[in-house]
Amino acid sequence: MRKAVVYIQFRYVTPDGSSFFSKGTGFLINKSGSGYGLTDNPFIVTCGHLFAPKYNGLPYDVSSQNLPTEFYVYYENKNCNEITKRGGKRLNGSNSFTIEELGTSFNIDAKNSMYNPSEDFAIIKASRTVKVYSKLNVEYAGWDAFYDLSNSNNTTYVAIGHPGGDTKMVNVDYDRAYVNSNGEEFGLYFDEGVSEGGFSGSPIFNDEAKVVGWLCAASDSADCFYVGTEESQNKTTCGRLDNLHYYLSS
């Protein structure tokens, strides 16, 4: 699973001329059927709101800026108890990756009633082929577009991401997912780990190591104190891969 996770960062400019970094997580996703061919350009899925960071408290669309985006795999510590950070391996041609599709909620605040996590996504096409990236020994995450998130017998979900631009971290929910009434989102209450900024776009794997969604938003009051509880302060909202399937299939 971890070989498909991608650390994403890019510099953007606000209307007052200030420059900041947007940091998040994404994942290389496999192609349905027999998978990619060596000459195919693979795709990365992440949260759309990476391209609408907050400015004066509101989402600011930077998707049309000429963003020198960087994508890294293997940005992690070699061993769990190791202090030294590994710099990761940058995907060749990062600066010429293209945003193929942005969900309609990418620039809507998560507190807005119009916000739909399953529409808070970006599908990004890599500029190099699978053959080129094979030299980095990357993998492409398998996924399940028909996984029943509402089934209480389906338990254990894992998010792998880069909180605050840090090395790879893992959050785990050993229980079932909570699906909202309109089916547009599902929620997790992690038993291990806290959803911090930078986790946005992290793949959500089920107990079969298949992606069933991506991490979108957490409570502003998220705190280690609430880990393992089903309190609102520990809820993480996720987009559903079955809702994204329409875009992926095209």
C-alpha positions as CSV (number, residue, x, y, z in Angstrom):
1,M,0.0,0.0,0.0
2,R,2.7,2.5,1.1
3,K,4.5,2.4,-2.3
4,A,1.4,4.0,-3.9
5,V,1.2,7.0,-1.5
6,V,2.5,10.3,-2.8
7,Y,3.6,13.5,-1.0
8,I,2.4,16.6,-2.8
9,Q,3.6,20.2,-2.4
10,F,3.6,23.4,-4.5
11,R,4.1,27.1,-4.0
12,Y,1.2,29.5,-4.7
13,V,0.8,33.2,-4.6
14,T,-2.1,35.1,-2.9
15,P,-3.7,38.3,-4.2
16,D,-1.5,40.4,-1.9
17,G,1.6,38.9,-3.5
18,S,2.5,36.6,-0.6
19,S,3.9,33.1,-1.3
20,F,2.9,30.0,0.5
21,F,3.2,26.2,0.2
22,S,0.2,23.9,-0.1
23,K,1.0,20.4,1.2
24,G,-1.0,17.2,1.0
25,T,-1.2,13.6,0.1
26,G,-2.3,11.6,-3.0
27,F,-2.0,8.1,-4.3
28,L,-1.1,6.5,-7.6
29,I,-4.2,4.6,-8.7
30,N,-4.2,1.5,-10.8
31,K,-6.1,1.1,-14.1
32,S,-9.1,-1.2,-14.1
33,G,-8.8,-4.5,-16.0
34,S,-5.3,-5.6,-16.8
35,G,-3.7,-2.4,-15.4
36,Y,-1.5,0.1,-17.1
37,G,0.7,-0.6,-20.1
38,L,4.3,0.5,-20.1
39,T,3.6,3.4,-22.4
40,D,0.6,4.7,-20.3
41,N,0.7,7.8,-18.2
42,P,-0.6,6.9,-14.8
43,F,-2.9,9.0,-12.6
44,I,-2.8,10.4,-9.1
45,V,-5.9,11.1,-7.0
46,T,-5.9,13.7,-4.2
47,C,-8.1,16.3,-2.5
48,G,-9.3,19.1,-4.7
49,H,-9.0,21.7,-1.9
50,L,-5.2,21.5,-2.2
51,F,-5.8,23.8,-5.1
52,A,-8.0,26.1,-3.1
53,P,-6.1,26.9,0.1
54,K,-7.6,29.4,2.6
55,Y,-7.0,33.1,2.0
56,N,-8.6,35.5,4.5
57,G,-10.5,32.6,5.9
58,L,-12.0,31.6,2.5
59,P,-11.0,29.1,-0.2
60,Y,-8.8,30.8,-2.8
61,D,-8.7,29.0,-6.2
62,V,-5.1,28.7,-7.4
63,S,-5.7,25.9,-9.9
64,S,-5.1,28.2,-12.8
65,Q,-1.7,29.4,-11.5
66,N,1.4,28.0,-13.1
67,L,2.1,25.8,-10.1
68,P,5.6,24.1,-9.9
69,T,4.1,21.1,-8.2
70,E,6.3,18.4,-6.7
71,F,5.3,14.8,-6.2
72,Y,7.4,12.4,-4.0
73,V,7.1,8.7,-3.3
74,Y,8.9,7.0,-0.4
75,Y,8.9,10.1,1.7
76,E,9.2,8.2,4.9
77,N,11.5,7.0,7.7
78,K,13.2,3.7,6.9
79,N,12.5,2.4,10.4
80,C,9.7,3.2,12.8
81,N,12.1,4.4,15.5
82,E,14.4,6.3,13.2
83,I,14.6,10.1,13.7
84,T,16.3,11.0,10.4
85,K,13.8,11.8,7.6
86,R,14.1,10.3,4.2
87,G,13.7,12.8,1.4
88,G,11.8,10.5,-0.8
89,K,12.1,10.1,-4.6
90,R,10.6,12.8,-6.8
91,L,8.5,11.6,-9.7
92,N,10.2,12.6,-13.0
93,G,8.5,15.4,-14.8
94,S,6.5,16.6,-11.8
95,N,6.3,20.2,-13.0
96,S,4.4,19.2,-16.2
97,F,1.7,17.0,-14.5
98,T,-1.8,18.2,-15.5
99,I,-5.0,18.4,-13.6
100,E,-7.5,16.3,-15.6
101,E,-10.5,16.8,-13.4
102,L,-11.5,18.9,-10.4
103,G,-14.5,18.0,-8.3
104,T,-17.2,20.7,-7.9
105,S,-16.5,21.1,-4.2
106,F,-12.8,21.7,-4.4
107,N,-13.2,25.4,-3.7
108,I,-16.1,25.2,-1.1
109,D,-15.4,25.4,2.6
110,A,-16.0,22.0,4.4
111,K,-18.4,23.8,6.8
112,N,-20.6,25.0,4.0
113,S,-23.8,23.0,3.5
114,M,-23.1,22.8,-0.2
115,Y,-19.8,20.9,0.4
116,N,-19.7,17.3,-0.8
117,P,-16.6,15.4,0.1
118,S,-17.0,13.1,-2.8
119,E,-16.8,16.1,-5.1
120,D,-13.6,17.4,-3.3
121,F,-11.1,15.7,-5.5
122,A,-8.4,16.2,-8.2
123,I,-7.4,13.7,-10.8
124,I,-3.9,14.4,-12.0
125,K,-2.2,12.9,-15.0
126,A,1.5,12.2,-14.8
127,S,3.8,13.5,-17.5
128,R,5.9,10.4,-17.7
129,T,5.1,6.8,-18.5
130,V,4.7,3.8,-16.3
131,K,8.0,2.5,-17.8
132,V,9.8,5.6,-16.5
133,Y,8.3,5.3,-13.0
134,S,9.1,1.6,-12.8
135,K,12.7,2.6,-12.1
136,L,11.5,4.0,-8.8
137,N,9.7,0.8,-7.9
138,V,6.4,2.5,-7.3
139,E,3.1,0.7,-7.1
140,Y,-0.4,1.6,-8.1
141,A,-3.1,1.2,-5.5
142,G,-5.8,-1.3,-6.1
143,W,-9.4,-0.1,-5.5
144,D,-13.0,-1.3,-5.0
145,A,-15.7,0.9,-6.5
146,F,-18.4,-1.4,-5.2
147,Y,-17.4,-1.8,-1.6
148,D,-20.4,-1.6,0.7
149,L,-19.3,1.1,3.3
150,S,-22.7,1.0,5.0
151,N,-22.3,-2.7,5.8
152,S,-21.6,-2.9,9.6
153,N,-19.7,-6.2,9.0
154,N,-17.1,-4.4,7.0
155,T,-14.6,-3.0,9.4
156,T,-11.0,-1.7,9.7
157,Y,-9.9,1.3,7.6
158,V,-6.3,2.7,7.2
159,A,-5.3,6.2,6.1
160,I,-1.7,6.8,5.0
161,G,-0.6,10.4,4.6
162,H,1.8,13.2,5.3
163,P,0.6,15.4,8.2
164,G,1.9,18.9,7.9
165,G,4.3,17.8,5.1
166,D,6.0,15.3,7.5
167,T,7.1,11.8,6.7
168,K,4.5,9.1,6.2
169,M,2.1,8.4,9.0
170,V,-0.7,5.9,9.5
171,N,-4.2,6.3,11.0
172,V,-6.3,3.3,11.8
173,D,-10.1,2.8,12.5
174,Y,-10.8,-0.7,13.6
175,D,-14.6,-0.3,13.5
176,R,-17.1,0.2,10.7
177,A,-17.5,3.4,8.6
178,Y,-20.4,5.8,9.2
179,V,-22.2,6.7,6.0
180,N,-24.4,9.9,5.9
181,S,-28.0,9.9,4.8
182,N,-27.4,11.0,1.2
183,G,-24.5,8.6,0.7
184,E,-22.1,11.3,-0.5
185,E,-19.6,10.8,2.3
186,F,-18.5,8.5,5.0
187,G,-16.9,9.2,8.4
188,L,-14.2,7.5,10.4
189,Y,-13.3,7.7,14.1
190,F,-9.7,6.8,14.2
191,D,-8.5,4.5,17.0
192,E,-4.8,5.3,16.2
193,G,-3.6,8.6,14.9
194,V,-5.1,12.1,14.4
195,S,-6.1,13.7,11.1
196,E,-3.9,16.7,10.8
197,G,-3.4,19.2,8.0
198,G,-1.5,17.5,5.1
199,F,-3.4,14.3,5.5
200,S,-5.9,15.7,2.9
201,G,-6.0,13.3,-0.1
202,S,-4.7,10.3,1.9
203,P,-6.0,7.1,0.5
204,I,-8.4,5.1,2.7
205,F,-7.7,1.4,2.5
206,N,-10.1,-1.3,3.6
207,D,-9.0,-4.5,5.2
208,E,-8.3,-6.0,1.8
209,A,-5.7,-3.2,1.1
210,K,-8.0,-1.7,-1.5
211,V,-8.7,2.0,-1.7
212,V,-12.4,2.8,-1.0
213,G,-12.0,6.6,-0.5
214,W,-9.8,9.5,0.4
215,L,-9.4,11.7,3.4
216,C,-11.0,15.2,3.1
217,A,-11.6,17.0,6.4
218,A,-11.4,16.7,10.2
219,S,-12.7,18.7,13.1
220,D,-10.9,22.0,13.8
221,S,-10.8,20.8,17.4
222,A,-9.2,17.4,16.6
223,D,-7.0,16.4,19.5
224,C,-5.1,13.3,20.7
225,F,-7.4,13.3,23.7
226,Y,-10.3,12.1,21.6
227,V,-8.5,9.4,19.7
228,G,-10.5,6.1,20.0
229,T,-13.8,7.8,20.7
230,E,-16.8,8.5,18.6
231,E,-16.9,12.2,19.5
232,S,-17.2,14.8,16.8
233,Q,-13.7,16.0,17.7
234,N,-12.4,12.7,16.4
235,K,-14.5,12.4,13.2
236,T,-12.8,12.4,9.8
237,T,-14.9,13.0,6.7
238,C,-13.9,11.1,3.6
239,G,-14.9,11.1,-0.1
240,R,-16.2,7.9,-1.6
241,L,-14.4,6.1,-4.4
242,D,-17.6,4.6,-5.7
243,N,-18.8,8.1,-6.4
244,L,-15.5,8.9,-8.1
245,H,-15.7,5.9,-10.3
246,Y,-17.6,7.8,-13.0
247,Y,-14.7,10.1,-13.5
248,L,-12.0,7.4,-13.3
249,S,-13.8,5.2,-15.8
250,S,-13.6,8.0,-18.4
